[in-house]
Amino acid sequence: MFIRQIKSAKTTSICVKCRNRIIRYLKGRNISKTCTSENAQKWPGPLSGYRILDMSRVLAGPYCTMILGDLGAEVIKIERPGSGDDTRLWGPPFKGSESVYFLTINRNKKSVAVDIKSERGQDIIRKLATKCDVLVENYIPGKLEQYGLGYQQLQNEAPQLIYCSISGYGQTGPYAKRAGYDVIVSGVAGLMYITGPKGGEPCKVGVAMTDLSTGLYAHGAIMAAILQRQKTGQGQHIDCDLFSTQVASLINIGANYLNAGLEATRHGTAHPSIVPYQAFQTQDSYILVGAGNDGQFKILCKILDLEYLHKDEKFSTNKARVINREELLDILKKKFYSNTTQYWLNLLENSGIPYGPINNMAAVYNDPQTLHNNMIQKIFHPTAGDIRLPGPPVRFSEFPRHAPTAPPTLGEHTDHVMRDLLQLGEDEIEQLRKEGVIQ
């Protein structure tokens, strides 16, 4: 990933007044005083007591803030009155009237519907920023500045704030003003070029990996900034973008070009530097098999009753196998096609060789390891009823996984946040609603 932490001249030092304000804020991180998250009050997650102002939409940003919510943070999701997050309309499928796409990435959040184009809506966001630890946004660079809600504009009022901007290409540079969607950036940043069958067309990855990777990196950067704030007492700006994340995620393929001038090609399920390491067709489906070292290849040859292969100097080392890839793969393809996937799975069990089937969704979510790892979350939603979602993949010894709160309906928590966090009276809340500032 490529994350830039932007410091202006204003952030290299901090005035006494601002520092004292931060100190008072941080001393107030006692959960019972500052965090209104129902989940955080029930169980002490690693981030319980921290509050996130989520001004992001679609996937990368909401995925980031969902992870923070899974860790116990209170997440206040700001949405447009009337329509909300774009993904509320992405479907089918829908569960009741709720988009499954939206449900998937918005658990453990509170929805507050605010018109940030209005002056009173902007004032609400500024007040919320003073009461939050982190703000996450994914507007086109410069857009929030037009509303007086940019990092520099909020810094004096909220010096404690960690302000994370997620964009397509970064806050500066020739592409900064471009809209950044996963499939577009995956093409511009090289992922699509190396994905697909050998000799075939470039292919989109099955899920939005560039978005998801950016959300993961942003979450990690926020955690690091929280730790740094404990040392310095200052918030900061984090610049995280899809393009830089994807360029960094090219890893060895990118390094092959940078160091050896080796242009990448598409290999389907195969690996450019390891053989065998790919899917093989069987009589009824496919099986994935890899030999990451010469010892594993020797074991594989024994299981397949092809022991002569590892003794042949054309295949005895990985370097030799890469050079003679096609000849070796022709032999292995014929062998695997001679029987069923389950037959080979049984033979490879406990061999120490990496292997597995290519599962569809039904197989994935009925897999015994999926069930053992509690990867399916069951949640009751007020309008969708019982929903099931992919759960968090990380387990903590001192942080037991608890039932999440349901993804919110649009504006579900607006009154609660206006009243309990911003201390607005009922008459003022009603007036804001009449003016269309909130929903």
Sequence and secondary structure as in RCSB ss.txt:
>XXXX:A:sequence
MFIRQIKSAKTTSICVKCRNRIIRYLKGRNISKTCTSENAQKWPGPLSGYRILDMSRVLAGPYCTMILGDLGAEV
IKIERPGSGDDTRLWGPPFKGSESVYFLTINRNKKSVAVDIKSERGQDIIRKLATKCDVLVENYIPGKLEQYGLG
YQQLQNEAPQLIYCSISGYGQTGPYAKRAGYDVIVSGVAGLMYITGPKGGEPCKVGVAMTDLSTGLYAHGAIMAA
ILQRQKTGQGQHIDCDLFSTQVASLINIGANYLNAGLEATRHGTAHPSIVPYQAFQTQDSYILVGAGNDGQFKIL
CKILDLEYLHKDEKFSTNKARVINREELLDILKKKFYSNTTQYWLNLLENSGIPYGPINNMAAVYNDPQTLHNNM
IQKIFHPTAGDIRLPGPPVRFSEFPRHAPTAPPTLGEHTDHVMRDLLQLGEDEIEQLRKEGVIQ
>XXXX:A:secstr
  EEEE  GGGSS  HHHHHHHHHHHHTT HHHH   HHHHHS  TTTT EEEEE  TTHHHHHHHHHHHTT EE
EEEE TTT SGGGG  S EETTEEHHHHHT  S EEEEB TTSHHHHHHHHHHHTT SEEEE S TTHHHHTT S
HHHHHTT TT EEEEEESS SSSTTTTS   HHHHHHHTTTGGG SSTTS     SS HHHHHHHHHHHHHHHHH
HHHHHHHS   EEEEEHHHHHHHTTHHHHHHHHHH       TT  SS SSEEEEE SSSEEEEE  SHHHHHHH
HHHTT THHHHSTTTSSHHHHHHTHHHHHHHHHHHHTTS HHHHHHHHTTSSS EEE   HHHHHT HHHHHTT 
EEEEEETTTEEEEEE  S   SSS          TTTTHHHIIIIIS   HHHHHHHHHTTSB 
